[in-house]
Amino acid sequence: MIRPGEIAIVGAAESTRIGSVPEMSQIMLHADAALNAMADAGLKPSDIDGLACVGNMFPQQLAHYLGLVPRWVDGTGVGGCSFMLHVRHAAAAIHAGYCRMVLITHGESGKSRINATPRPAEPQSLSGQFEAPYGPFGPPTLFPIPVLRYMKTYGVTHEMLAMVAVVQREWAARNPRAAMRDPITVEDVLNSRMIAYPFRLLQCCLVTDGGGALILTSADRAKDFPQKPVYILGTGESVETTMVSQMEDFTSSRAFRVAGPTAMQAAGISHADVDHMMIYDAFAHLPLYGLEDLGFCERGEAGHFIMARNTAPGGKLPLNTNGGGLSYTHTGMYGMFALQESVRQVRGTAPAQVPGVKISLCHGVGGMFSASGTVVMGSERP
């Protein structure tokens, strides 16, 4: 059993540029972020003996490109939260002695589509057979299916969904790297172009280019690195279904309800111990589900919680402080960027720094509620 704080993040960095980077292919974005993370940790490629990457990149491609000779690799892919699972798996691998220094990378040309592989329709898949023939395809048309049920069940209003975007734009205004920094109001959100009911343009994630990387090692070695260690206190993971129509409950994610509490229990923390939180926000409803499924709000109360500015600057639970996928960046797989912000907040180096962050909880989603991963990070080793 891995003890809280036994593993630490000693390197963390994003690609040099995010947003529109048409001069870089996806493997170049991976490599740029990886080299930046190595520089952050004071390491060179020969120091790395574990590698995890996913999506558009097999570990063998990136290992060859960077000149790595790994003794442990992980190509687990469950969507945008794959990186949370990579952190969990890497911690277990280091604990087991399979490797000593793990590099986790992400790179995606989501906007420029430089050597990006088109997503096939996959008509033979379950969703291709039983959902696509009826019209929905892709997140903007699949996510509204559970959201409408959630809104009707709990009386969640369009204004509450809009407020998620408004508050996160306030955080983004404090972040020079955020793609969207101009203030917006609830009225601005509700007057923006309809994409797929009930989502309007400002409630949908950005589409950008970028990458990020993390380096993990044992806490015993963490004191030897130039940056303040960020300790892994607890992790969790789960999956549910690839078909959004087959969710156990449209008003809740079973994967969230497993991954989140598992991580918090492993960390030995309560809700009151969390100083800062990141919840993957490809669309405006996801923070509501996350707050409720992880027990920070009662059922149907998350919308009121955000409307009361509890997650805004100065609020009691700062949430998505980089601006999130709605205003900071979203390459298609956003989980790496959520992890990066949690690291920055725990280190005390975030552009929109929350005072006194000792514990940050980072929670991700994969697909349309098909998977989830959670990582609890701390500034101190228990």
C-alpha positions in Angstrom: 0.0 0.0 0.0 1.4 3.4 -1.0 1.5 5.8 2.0 0.4 9.4 1.5 3.3 11.5 0.5 5.5 8.6 -0.5 5.7 9.8 -4.1 6.3 13.4 -5.2 6.1 15.5 -8.3 9.5 17.1 -8.8 9.1 18.5 -12.3 6.1 20.2 -14.0 5.8 22.4 -17.0 3.6 23.1 -20.0 4.7 23.6 -23.6 6.4 26.9 -24.2 3.3 28.1 -26.1 -0.3 27.2 -25.8 -3.3 28.3 -27.8 -2.4 28.4 -31.5 0.9 26.8 -32.3 0.7 25.8 -36.0 4.5 25.4 -36.3 4.6 22.4 -34.0 3.4 18.9 -34.6 1.9 16.8 -31.8 5.1 15.0 -31.0 6.9 18.3 -30.9 4.4 19.6 -28.3 5.0 16.4 -26.2 8.8 16.9 -26.5 8.7 20.6 -25.8 6.7 20.1 -22.6 8.9 17.1 -21.6 12.1 19.1 -22.0 10.6 22.0 -20.1 9.6 19.7 -17.2 13.1 18.2 -17.2 14.6 21.7 -17.0 12.2 22.5 -14.2 13.5 19.4 -12.3 17.2 19.8 -13.3 17.2 16.5 -15.2 18.3 15.2 -18.6 16.7 12.4 -20.7 19.1 9.8 -19.4 17.7 10.3 -15.9 14.2 9.1 -17.0 13.4 5.4 -16.7 9.6 5.5 -16.7 7.3 7.0 -19.4 3.6 7.5 -19.8 1.7 9.1 -22.6 -1.5 8.6 -24.5 -4.0 9.6 -27.1 -2.1 10.5 -30.2 1.2 9.2 -29.0 2.5 5.7 -28.2 5.2 5.5 -25.6 7.6 3.9 -28.1 7.3 6.9 -30.4 8.1 9.4 -27.8 10.8 7.3 -26.1 12.6 7.1 -29.5 12.1 10.8 -30.2 13.5 11.9 -26.8 16.2 9.2 -26.6 14.7 7.6 -23.5 15.4 4.0 -22.4 12.4 3.3 -20.0 12.1 0.3 -17.8 8.4 1.0 -17.3 5.8 2.4 -19.7 2.1 3.2 -19.6 -0.1 4.0 -22.5 -3.5 3.9 -20.7 -6.1 5.9 -22.6 -9.5 6.6 -21.1 -10.0 10.1 -22.5 -9.0 13.5 -21.0 -8.4 12.2 -17.5 -5.9 9.6 -18.6 -3.1 11.7 -17.0 -4.7 11.4 -13.6 -4.5 7.6 -14.1 -0.9 7.9 -15.2 0.0 9.7 -12.0 -1.7 6.9 -10.0 0.0 4.1 -12.0 3.4 5.9 -11.9 3.2 6.2 -8.1 2.5 2.5 -7.9 5.3 1.6 -10.3 7.8 3.7 -8.3 6.6 2.2 -5.0 7.0 -1.3 -6.5 10.5 -0.6 -7.7 9.8 -0.9 -11.4 11.4 2.5 -12.0 12.7 5.5 -10.2 11.9 8.6 -12.3 8.7 8.8 -14.4 7.9 11.3 -17.1 4.2 11.8 -18.0 3.6 13.9 -21.1 0.8 15.4 -23.2 0.8 17.1 -26.5 -2.1 17.9 -28.8 -2.6 20.0 -31.9 -6.3 20.4 -31.2 -6.7 23.7 -33.0 -4.1 23.6 -35.8 -4.5 19.9 -36.4 -0.9 19.4 -37.4 -0.4 15.7 -38.1 -3.5 15.1 -35.9 -5.3 11.8 -36.7 -8.9 12.3 -37.6 -11.3 10.5 -35.2 -13.0 7.7 -37.1 -16.7 7.2 -36.9 -16.3 3.6 -35.7 -19.7 2.4 -36.8 -19.0 -1.0 -35.3 -18.6 0.4 -31.7 -21.4 0.4 -29.2 -22.0 4.1 -29.5 -21.7 3.8 -33.3 -24.4 1.2 -33.3 -26.8 2.4 -30.6 -26.3 6.2 -30.3 -24.9 7.8 -33.5 -27.8 6.5 -35.8 -30.1 8.7 -33.7 -28.2 11.9 -34.3 -25.8 12.7 -31.5 -22.1 12.6 -32.2 -19.4 14.2 -30.2 -19.4 16.0 -26.8 -21.6 19.0 -27.7 -24.5 16.8 -28.6 -23.9 13.9 -26.3 -23.3 15.7 -23.0 -26.7 17.5 -23.1 -28.5 14.2 -22.7 -27.7 13.8 -19.0 -27.6 17.5 -18.3 -31.2 18.1 -19.3 -32.3 15.4 -16.9 -30.1 16.9 -14.1 -31.6 20.3 -14.7 -35.1 19.1 -14.5 -34.6 16.8 -11.5 -32.9 19.5 -9.3 -34.3 22.7 -10.8 -30.9 23.8 -12.0 -31.4 27.0 -14.1 -29.6 28.3 -17.2 -28.3 31.1 -15.1 -26.5 28.7 -12.8 -24.8 26.9 -15.7 -23.9 30.3 -17.1 -22.4 31.4 -13.8 -19.8 28.6 -14.0 -18.3 30.3 -17.1 -18.5 33.8 -15.6 -16.6 32.8 -12.4 -13.9 30.9 -14.4 -13.4 33.9 -16.6 -12.7 36.0 -13.5 -9.9 33.6 -12.7 -8.7 33.6 -16.3 -8.4 37.4 -16.1 -5.6 36.9 -13.6 -3.7 34.5 -15.8 -1.6 36.0 -18.6 -1.5 32.7 -20.5 -5.3 32.3 -20.5 -6.8 32.4 -24.0 -9.9 34.3 -22.9 -9.5 37.0 -20.3 -12.1 39.7 -20.9 -14.9 39.8 -18.2 -18.3 38.3 -19.1 -21.7 38.3 -17.4 -24.4 35.8 -17.1 -26.3 37.7 -19.8 -23.3 37.5 -22.1 -23.2 33.7 -21.7 -27.0 33.3 -22.3 -26.8 35.6 -25.3 -23.9 33.8 -26.9 -24.6 31.5 -29.9 -26.5 28.3 -29.2 -24.4 25.2 -29.9 -26.6 22.3 -28.6 -29.3 23.0 -26.1 -28.8 23.9 -23.3 -25.1 24.7 -24.1 -24.2 28.0 -25.6 -20.9 29.0 -27.0 -19.5 30.4 -23.8 -20.4 27.2 -21.9 -18.3 25.1 -24.3 -14.6 24.5 -24.0 -12.0 26.1 -26.1 -10.1 24.3 -28.9 -6.4 24.9 -28.7 -2.9 23.5 -29.2 -0.5 22.8 -26.3 1.1 20.2 -24.1 2.3 19.6 -20.6 4.5 17.2 -18.6 5.1 15.9 -15.1 8.0 14.1 -13.5 7.5 11.9 -10.4 9.9 10.2 -8.1 10.1 8.9 -4.5 9.7 11.5 -1.8 13.0 10.3 -0.3 14.7 11.7 -3.4 12.5 14.8 -3.8 14.7 16.9 -1.5 17.5 16.7 -4.1 15.6 18.8 -6.7 15.5 22.5 -7.3 11.7 22.9 -7.0 9.5 22.5 -4.0 8.2 18.9 -4.0 4.5 18.4 -4.5 3.5 15.2 -2.6 0.9 12.8 -3.9 -1.4 12.2 -1.0 -4.1 10.0 -2.6 -5.4 8.9 -6.0 -8.4 7.2 -7.5 -9.7 5.9 -10.8 -12.8 4.3 -12.3 -14.8 3.8 -15.5 -18.5 3.4 -16.3 -19.7 3.2 -19.9 -18.7 4.5 -23.3 -22.3 5.2 -24.1 -23.7 8.3 -22.3 -27.2 6.8 -22.8 -26.3 3.9 -20.5 -25.2 5.9 -17.5 -26.5 4.4 -14.2 -27.9 7.8 -13.3 -28.1 10.9 -15.6 -27.8 13.2 -12.6 -24.6 11.7 -11.3 -21.4 10.0 -12.6 -20.7 6.6 -11.0 -17.0 6.9 -12.1 -16.8 10.3 -10.2 -18.4 8.7 -7.1 -15.7 6.0 -7.1 -12.6 7.9 -8.1 -13.1 11.0 -5.9 -13.8 9.3 -2.6 -11.1 6.7 -3.2 -8.5 9.4 -3.6 -9.7 11.3 -0.5 -9.8 8.2 1.6 -6.3 7.2 0.5 -5.1 10.7 1.4 -6.9 10.6 4.8 -8.5 14.0 4.3 -12.0 15.5 4.8 -13.7 18.0 2.6 -12.7 20.8 5.0 -9.0 20.0 4.4 -9.2 20.9 0.7 -7.9 24.4 0.1 -8.1 24.4 -3.7 -9.8 22.3 -6.4 -9.6 21.6 -10.1 -12.5 19.9 -11.8 -12.2 19.2 -15.5 -14.6 21.5 -17.3 -15.0 20.6 -20.9 -18.5 22.0 -20.5 -20.1 24.2 -17.9 -22.0 21.4 -16.1 -19.0 19.3 -15.1 -18.0 21.4 -12.0 -21.6 20.9 -10.8 -21.4 17.1 -11.1 -17.9 17.1 -9.6 -18.8 19.1 -6.5 -21.8 16.9 -5.8 -20.4 13.5 -6.7 -17.3 14.1 -4.5 -19.5 15.3 -1.6 -18.6 19.0 -1.5 -22.2 19.9 -2.1 -25.5 18.2 -1.5 -27.5 16.9 -4.5 -28.8 19.8 -6.6 -27.0 22.4 -4.5 -23.8 22.9 -6.6 -25.5 25.5 -8.9 -26.5 27.6 -5.8 -23.0 27.1 -4.4 -21.3 28.6 -7.4 -24.0 31.4 -7.8 -23.1 32.4 -4.2 -19.5 32.9 -5.4 -18.0 30.2 -3.2 -15.7 29.1 -6.0 -14.8 32.6 -7.2 -11.8 34.7 -6.2 -12.1 35.2 -2.5 -14.5 32.3 -2.1 -14.1 29.5 0.4 -13.4 26.8 -2.2 -11.3 28.3 -5.1 -12.1 26.2 -8.2 -10.5 26.1 -11.7 -8.2 28.9 -10.9 -6.3 28.9 -14.2 -9.6 29.7 -16.0 -10.3 26.0 -16.9 -11.1 24.5 -20.2 -13.7 27.2 -20.7 -11.2 30.2 -20.6 -7.6 28.9 -20.2 -7.0 26.2 -22.7 -8.4 22.9 -23.9 -6.5 20.8 -26.5 -9.0 18.0 -26.5 -7.5 16.2 -23.5 -7.5 18.8 -20.7 -6.5 16.7 -17.7 -2.8 17.6 -17.9 -3.5 21.3 -17.6 -5.7 20.8 -14.5 -2.9 18.8 -12.9 -0.4 21.6 -13.8 -2.5 24.2 -12.1 -2.8 22.1 -8.9 1.0 21.7 -8.9 1.4 25.5 -9.3 -1.1 26.3 -6.5 0.6 23.8 -4.1 4.1 25.2 -5.0 2.8 28.8 -4.6 3.7 29.9 -8.1 0.3 30.1 -9.8 -0.5 33.4 -11.7 -3.8 33.5 -9.8 -2.3 32.2 -6.5 -4.7 31.3 -3.7 -3.0 32.1 -0.4 -1.9 29.2 1.8 -2.7 26.2 -0.4 -1.6 23.1 1.4 -3.9 20.6 -0.3 -5.3 20.6 -3.8 -7.7 18.1 -5.2 -7.6 17.6 -9.0 -10.5 15.7 -10.6 -10.9 14.7 -14.2 -13.4 13.2 -16.6 -12.8 11.0 -19.7 -15.3 10.9 -22.5 -18.9 11.6 -21.8 -18.7 10.5 -18.1 -17.1 7.3 -19.2 -14.1 7.5 -16.9 -12.7 9.5 -14.1 -9.4 10.0 -12.2 -8.6 12.0 -9.1 -5.3 13.1 -7.6 -4.9 14.8 -4.2 -1.7 16.8 -3.8 -0.1 18.3 -0.8 2.7 20.8 0.2 3.8 18.6 3.1 4.7 15.0 3.5 2.4 13.5 6.3 
